[in-house]
């Protein structure tokens, strides 16, 4: 009974979550959430990055907003035209506030990103997730994503 009640309350909260495009005025909260993801950033840096993510036909930054108007999560999706595969979209980043996880906001963000990708001609969505993020892996699998490859990532300062 208590579990059913908890599920009902979570579902009700999920309905109250609104998904919308990020605005420059969201930069401070997005920066805070980016830090929770493990990538500390200043609000000014996020504001600049939001300006750089163009054109809107190839990128979308979506936020989940609570009924109180507070940003509780964000997702960045982009179209990835590659030579080796048909047009696809990729989730470049997704985070939901620690205290809001497992309440449906992440799923709503992912669904909105998938809808955006279909609208832009994509047939597939991909996402990369650090091997240590087991909870995130379970989240993606629950949402229909399958693990198809393991790889190493390299970078170089230039």
N, C-alpha and C positions, 0 to 999 in steps of 0.2 A: 504494500500500500504506500509506504513512504517513498519507495523507489519510483512508483508510478506518479506520485505527486511531484517529485523532483523533476521527472521528465516533462510533465505538464508545465511546470513553472519555467523550465529551460526553453520549451517550445514557445511559450508566451513572450519571453524576453527576446527570442530570435525574431519574432514577428515585429517587434518594436525597433529592430536594427534596420537602419536605412543605409543603402549602398549608393555612393555618389562619387563623382570625380573629385580628386584632391584639388584644393585651392591653395594659393600662396599663404593665406592666413592659417593654414593647417601645419605650416613648416615646423613650428616649435613642438607640437605634439608628435608629428611624424619623426622628428629627431629623437624624441624621448623613446618612442617605440623602436626605432632603429637601434638604439643602445640596448634595449632588451633583447634584440635579435643578435647582439654581439658585435655591432658595428657602430661604435660611438660617433656621433656627428653633432655639430652645432646647428642651431636653427638657421643661421645664415647660409651654411653649407647646403642644407636641404633646400632652402629657397632657391639657391643658385642651380642646384641639380634639377629641381622641378622646371625651372626656365629652360634648361638645356635639353630636357627630354622632349624632343620634337622630331618629326611632326606628329600630331595627334592621330594621324591615320596609321602610324606604326607603333605608338606607345599609348598606354593608358595607366594612370596611377589612380587607383580606386581607394576609397576609405569606407570603413564601416563606422557609422555614427550611432551612438546610443539614443534612446528616446529623450535623454536630457541634453542632447546636442554635443556630446563629447566623442571625439574620435577614439575608437577602441581598437582599430586595426587598419592596416593598409596592405595593398597588393600592387605590384608593378608588373604589367604584362606587356610583351612586345611581339611584333610579327618578326619572324626570323627567316628571311628568304635565303635559302642555302642551295648550292649547286647539287648536293647529293640527295636531297629529299624534297618532297612537295612542300608548298607553303605551310608553315606551322607557326604556332605562337608558343612563347615560353614565359613561364612565371619566373621573373627575375628576382623577386623578393616577396615574402608574405610574412606578416607578423600580426599577432593579436595580443593585446595587453595581458600580462601574466594573470591578472585577476579575472579576466573575461574568457579565458580559454575553455574549450569544451562546452560552449553555450550556443554554438551555431554561427557566430560571426565569420569565422574562417571559411566555412562551407558556403555561406552566402557570397563572400568575396570571390571564391573560386568559381562559383556558378556564374557570377556577373562577368568574370574574366573570360570564361568559356563562351558566353553569349557574345561578348565583344569580339572574340577571335573568330567565331562563326560568321559574324557580320562582315569581317574583314577577309573572308575567303579561306580561312584556315580549316584544314581537315583534322589536325592533330594539335594537342597541347603537350608540352613537356615541362618538366621541372627538375631542377637539380637540388639535391639536399645533402648536406654534409653527413658523412657516415656516422657521426656521433649523435645525430638528431633522430633518435629512434621514435620518439613520440610523433614527430613530423612525418616520418615514414608511414606509421600506422594511419595517420590522418589522411595522407594521399591515397593509400590503399583503400580505406573506407569510402573514399570519394571516386573510386573507379580507376585510379591510376595503377599501373603495374610496373614493377621494377624490371627494367630490361637491360641495363648495362651498369657496370661499375668501371670507373676510370679515375685517373689521377689528374689533378689540375695544376698547371704551372703558370707562373707569372714572372715578369721581369720589370724592374723599374727602368723607365726610358726618359 
